[in-house]
Amino acid sequence: MLKSIILFIEKIFEWHLYFLGYFVFLLLYLQIVVVPTFLMGLLGSISYLHFDHFTASSLIVGCLLLGLLIGLYWAERTRRGLGIITFHAYLLSTPEIDGHGTHLRSETKKTT
């Protein structure tokens, strides 16, 4: 009886970790999608300065949809190619501090 309770509690923790992992993956995926959508929305919002309300609203919606399509394409291409987690790790890495590429710098010093 005690063993089955412990196994049940362990399963609850496993489900919790799976949920958190998928949630983090989803947030990172959405982050890649939202960036082009936001930038295209900003670009479309400039149209309020030059066009009437209806035309400007249509342009903003069009730019947002185009940004969404670009973001979805970019996120899917990243997911299939490099991987979402690896992509974000690459963006957040500091190769100068971590020492990556020091062998390349030492080779260029030898040749010069």
C-alpha positions as CSV (number, residue, x, y, z in Angstrom):
1,M,0.0,0.0,0.0
2,L,2.8,2.4,1.0
3,K,4.7,1.5,-2.2
4,S,1.7,2.3,-4.4
5,I,1.2,5.7,-2.8
6,I,4.9,6.5,-3.3
7,L,4.7,5.4,-7.0
8,F,1.6,7.6,-7.4
9,I,3.4,10.6,-5.9
10,E,6.4,10.0,-8.2
11,K,4.0,9.8,-11.2
12,I,2.5,13.2,-10.2
13,F,6.0,14.7,-10.1
14,E,6.8,13.2,-13.5
15,W,3.7,14.6,-15.0
16,H,4.5,18.0,-13.5
17,L,8.0,17.9,-15.1
18,Y,6.6,16.9,-18.5
19,F,4.1,19.7,-18.3
20,L,6.8,22.3,-17.4
21,G,9.0,21.1,-20.2
22,Y,6.3,21.3,-22.8
23,F,5.2,24.7,-21.4
24,V,8.8,26.1,-21.7
25,F,9.1,24.7,-25.2
26,L,5.8,26.4,-26.1
27,L,6.9,29.7,-24.7
28,L,10.2,29.7,-26.5
29,Y,8.3,28.7,-29.8
30,L,5.9,31.5,-29.3
31,Q,8.7,34.0,-28.6
32,I,10.1,33.2,-32.0
33,V,6.7,33.7,-33.6
34,V,5.8,36.9,-31.8
35,V,9.0,38.9,-32.6
36,P,8.4,39.2,-36.4
37,T,4.7,39.8,-35.7
38,F,5.5,42.7,-33.4
39,L,8.0,44.2,-35.7
40,M,5.7,44.0,-38.7
41,G,2.9,45.5,-36.5
42,L,5.2,48.4,-35.7
43,L,6.0,48.9,-39.4
44,G,2.3,48.8,-40.2
45,S,1.5,51.3,-37.5
46,I,3.5,53.9,-39.4
47,S,0.6,53.9,-41.9
48,Y,-1.6,55.8,-39.5
49,L,0.6,58.9,-40.3
50,H,0.0,58.7,-44.0
51,F,-3.4,57.1,-44.7
52,D,-7.0,57.4,-43.5
53,H,-8.3,55.2,-40.7
54,F,-9.8,52.4,-42.7
55,T,-6.7,52.0,-45.1
56,A,-4.3,52.2,-42.2
57,S,-6.2,49.6,-40.2
58,S,-6.2,47.3,-43.2
59,L,-2.5,47.8,-43.6
60,I,-1.8,47.1,-39.9
61,V,-3.9,43.9,-40.1
62,G,-2.1,42.8,-43.3
63,C,1.3,43.5,-41.8
64,L,0.4,41.6,-38.6
65,L,-0.7,38.6,-40.7
66,L,2.4,38.7,-42.8
67,G,4.5,38.9,-39.6
68,L,2.6,36.0,-38.2
69,L,3.3,33.9,-41.3
70,I,7.0,34.9,-41.2
71,G,7.2,34.0,-37.5
72,L,5.5,30.6,-38.0
73,Y,7.8,29.8,-40.9
74,W,10.9,30.9,-38.9
75,A,9.9,29.0,-35.8
76,E,9.2,25.8,-37.8
77,R,12.4,26.1,-39.7
78,T,14.3,26.6,-36.5
79,R,12.5,23.7,-34.8
80,R,13.2,21.3,-37.6
81,G,16.8,22.4,-38.2
82,L,18.6,23.5,-35.1
83,G,16.0,23.0,-32.4
84,I,14.1,25.6,-30.3
85,I,16.1,25.0,-27.1
86,T,19.5,25.0,-28.9
87,F,18.5,28.1,-30.8
88,H,17.7,30.0,-27.6
89,A,20.8,28.7,-25.9
90,Y,22.9,29.9,-28.8
91,L,21.3,33.4,-28.6
92,L,21.9,33.6,-24.8
93,S,25.5,32.2,-24.9
94,T,28.6,34.2,-24.4
95,P,31.3,32.5,-26.5
96,E,33.9,35.2,-25.6
97,I,33.5,34.3,-21.9
98,D,33.1,30.5,-22.4
99,G,36.3,30.3,-24.4
100,H,34.7,29.0,-27.7
101,G,36.7,29.9,-30.7
102,T,40.0,30.4,-28.8
103,H,41.6,27.8,-31.0
104,L,40.6,29.8,-34.1
105,R,42.1,33.0,-32.6
106,S,45.4,31.3,-31.8
107,E,45.6,29.9,-35.4
108,T,45.1,33.3,-36.9
109,K,47.9,34.8,-34.7
110,K,50.3,32.1,-35.9
111,T,49.6,32.9,-39.6
112,T,50.0,36.6,-39.2
